[in-house]
Amino acid sequence: MSSVKTQLRAIFDLTGDYLQALTETVKKQPIHHSRYFELPAPTTDDERQALSSIPVTAHDGQQALLRICNSYTDFYKQQGLSSKMARRHPGLIVLAKQSESELIPYIDKINELKMEFKKLVLTYDNNDARFDAVHSAVPGLQTLSFYRRIHYEGNSPSSVRFTWMKKHSTKSLSRKLALTMLERSSAYSNPRMIDQTQWQRLVEQEKAKVASLSHNEKLRIRRPIRVTPEVNVRFSDARRYHVSGALPFIVFDDNPDLKLGELTSYTLKEDPRKREYEYLVERLYLAKGE
């Protein structure tokens, strides 16, 4: 599979060339509006819990433009930051309609290359092989960031606004599969527990809880919800769509009345109708299903 690694590197380098050409060309275009919403970089601590608040720092003008251009090439792991949670770069740049023909070919080619890279990675059978292939080809690459599409709109929307979207992660599983997961975890080392014996004792207690259930008991993993910025594009009440706001959104439009929104700081608001779950295994968010 060494040829696949060579292909991965070649696609990555070509993507970088197109990204450089894109950002250099953007800076030369007539710009109607640029806004970048800076979020805190995710740390390893953030991987273990759902955040109750996320502050947003807004930048505009040339400062925003610089951050927007830099964000498209922010796909390397950084020391001290989470390697599992990708950094997010919500923002908006409104360019003159005349820029469309010059920039869209670059954007489409970049998105095509990213998809080609991802498809090649997925030719490997398992996560370990994929990790080895990617990091042999491009050391330090954070694939979650690299895979992201650059979204744009050129069909005269009436508004482009931002919001926070809650993503639910629910997985059903059998008692047998839950026990298999716990069995595997007993062999892992836990960085939060210095004493490996203590860690294994905890896992054995968790296994005993699951093993005490009936064989046909339904189980579910309900992971905490992580919110993510989203771009909402509206043409009319009946025609609208939303896309990820993890990268700055590009609009080609000369309409001075285009309504543009802001991404405000996020604060968790508890839904009074929300059900509180009793977890059988809290660290895995494993609970009894309905």
Secondary structure, DSSP 8 states (H G I E B T S, - for coil): -HHHHHHHHHHHHHHHHHHHHHHHHHTTS-EEEEEEEE-----GGGGGS--SEE--EEEEHHHHHHHHHHHTT--B--TTS-SSS-----EEEEE-GGGHHHHHHHHHHHHHHHHHHHHHHTTSSSHHHHHHHHHHHSTTB-HHHHT----EE-S--SEEEEEEEEEEEEEEE-HHHHHHHHHHHTTS--TT-S-HHHHHHHHHHHHHHHHTS-TT--EEEEEEEEEEEEEEEESSSS-EEEEE-SS-EEEE---TT-EE-----EE----TT-----EEEGGGTEEE--
